[in-house]
Amino acid sequence: MLWPSLAFDPHETLASYADRLSMFHTGRGMERLLRDNGINTGHFVSGHTDAVSMFAEATGHDAEALLQNAIRVYQRGGEFRGEAITKAFLQPQARGYCPMCLEEDGGSTDWRFRLIWGFRHVQRCDRHDVWLAATGNPSANCLRVALNEAPEVAPADAAEEAPAYLGWLAKRLAGADSDECLWLQDQTLEQVLAASEMIGGVLQHGHQVRLRSLSQVEAEEATDIGFSIYSDGPEAVEEALDTTRQTSPATAVQAGPLAHYGKLFDWLERRCNAIDPGPIRDLLRDHIVRHSAVEPGTKVLGVEITERRYHTLYSLSAEVGIDRPRLARLLKKLGEIPADATEVECGNRVFEAATTLPMVEAFKTAIPLRDVPDYLGASKRQFETLYREGVVQPLVPSSGRGSVRNVVFGRCHLDEMLEKIARLPEIEDARSGDFHSISYASQRGAGCFELLFAEILEGRIEAFRNPERTGIGSIVVDVAQLVGVKTAA
């Protein structure tokens, strides 16, 4: 076992510690110490469990503690503390550093490359609040080699206060997540930070933002804005998605999710297939389905939508069988579309399938004006009276431009009326009384036909049903009793 040993700093990368230890014992870099102990350098730097375990045994450290700071690198991705990551999210190479931290460390052989500096979303030192300086050597695994044993940049103070996500990341790396909300606890580091960066980037810089082109300040600001939203939970994310959709420059009726959500949708649809992006994908899919007329059978972010939840004016027109201009006028009369909406605004609106389905079915089964008297078992004159007085109402309100053409009546509305009539008791042949139709009763002074009919349906006038007839024509009342009551009044 190697002796004496240097204390392992849990804040630095494993490669950084191995280089410090090697310089202490051999005066040469990490490769010498690894080779002397029969450890493959490439496997060690790539975080192979066997190589790290051999190093732990040779140096007298706990293997599990060292693996916590090892960054596992695969051909197409990586792993950190059991979490799948992309290669760009966290890298073992010393690409950035804090000059003030290095000054505190002492000489170049004591420099420690902090683990938190390897995260792509970290732009500043979480201790000194200065911007991280670039080493300019993307392949070096320790700062001593990356900086050629001499820092090249003076520290630059970062503007504003440190972002909240930086403190959250530092606590998560230290294992202090007891006060973290369950929403974040159930997600990996990359799921939280990548979603935060994308949400903030789109909100701050528009739907076509190029995240890799942002400056240090802009990148940190975007991630911080997104994290302030994302850390508040699903409802806050949904509000951000509302804003994203509302601020989309897309105006075409046929505009799809890419136009409405920009790079956020593009990322979730095509660019994050290497690892699970977390709940943000489900949230965006639900948002798309809630606000777009997605056809059944369409795949949205990897999931096939089996049930239509929304209609556009175009799909609703095809479903109902009414041309779009007339349907738009109809929906305006029904209050589903603002009266002053333009043609483009009408085309861009969506209608919830659950609420429009009854209207769709009503139109599909509607009865034309000419057929309603026979359906109700009424005379043409009786029907016209009921129609004029509003007792029988068409699907389209009777006022307004275009309402007198193709007038139709909802079958459900008429069937409810017929069901009330069918519940009337049958008239018995032997029953005493002067029983006649309500038209006859009206002619004999019992009252207006439409008023008698309405009161019968409401149960205020006793009436019976002639089983030999149907509908309104089957209703009979005691004319003498009604006329007597009216005369007495």
Stockholm file with secondary structure:
# STOCKHOLM 1.0

chainA/1-489         MLWPSLAFDPHETLASYADRLSMFHTGRGMERLLRDNGINTGHFVSGHTDAVSMFAEATGHDAEALLQNAIRVYQRGGEFRGEAITKAFLQPQARGYCPMCLEEDGGSTDWRFRLIWGFRHVQRCDRHDVWLAATGNPSANCLRVALNEAPEVAPADAAEEAPAYLGWLAKRLAGADSDECLWLQDQTLEQVLAASEMIGGVLQHGHQVRLRSLSQVEAEEATDIGFSIYSDGPEAVEEALDTTRQTSPATAVQAGPLAHYGKLFDWLERRCNAIDPGPIRDLLRDHIVRHSAVEPGTKVLGVEITERRYHTLYSLSAEVGIDRPRLARLLKKLGEIPADATEVECGNRVFEAATTLPMVEAFKTAIPLRDVPDYLGASKRQFETLYREGVVQPLVPSSGRGSVRNVVFGRCHLDEMLEKIARLPEIEDARSGDFHSISYASQRGAGCFELLFAEILEGRIEAFRNPERTGIGSIVVDVAQLVGVKTAA
#=GR chainA/1-489 SS CCSSCCCCCTTBCHHHHHHHHHHHHHSSCHHHHHHHTTCCHHHHHTTCHHHHHHHHHHHTCCHHHHHTTCCEEETTEEEETTEEECTTTBCSSCCEECHHHHHHHCSGGGCCCBGGGGBTTCCBCTTTCEECEECSCTTCSSHHHHTTTSCCSCCEECSSSCCHHHHHHHHHHTTCCTTSCHHHHTSCHHHHHHHHHHHHHHHHHCTTCCGGGSCHHHHHHHHHHHHHHHTTCHHHHHHHHHHHHHTCCCCCTTCCHHHHHTHHHHIIIIICCSSCCCHHHHHHHHHHHHHSCCCTTCEETTEECCSCCEEEHHHHHHHHTCCHHHHHHHHHHTTSSCTTCCHHHHHHCEEEHHHHHHHHHHHHTCEEGGGHHHHHTCCHHHHHHHHHTTSSCCSSCSSSTTTTSSCEECHHHHHHHHHHHHTSCBCCTTCCSCEEEHHHHHHTTSCCHHHHHHHHHTTSSCCEECTTSCGGGGEEEEHHHHHHHHHHC
#=GC SS_cons         CCSSCCCCCTTBCHHHHHHHHHHHHHSSCHHHHHHHTTCCHHHHHTTCHHHHHHHHHHHTCCHHHHHTTCCEEETTEEEETTEEECTTTBCSSCCEECHHHHHHHCSGGGCCCBGGGGBTTCCBCTTTCEECEECSCTTCSSHHHHTTTSCCSCCEECSSSCCHHHHHHHHHHTTCCTTSCHHHHTSCHHHHHHHHHHHHHHHHHCTTCCGGGSCHHHHHHHHHHHHHHHTTCHHHHHHHHHHHHHTCCCCCTTCCHHHHHTHHHHIIIIICCSSCCCHHHHHHHHHHHHHSCCCTTCEETTEECCSCCEEEHHHHHHHHTCCHHHHHHHHHHTTSSCTTCCHHHHHHCEEEHHHHHHHHHHHHTCEEGGGHHHHHTCCHHHHHHHHHTTSSCCSSCSSSTTTTSSCEECHHHHHHHHHHHHTSCBCCTTCCSCEEEHHHHHHTTSCCHHHHHHHHHTTSSCCEECTTSCGGGGEEEEHHHHHHHHHHC
//
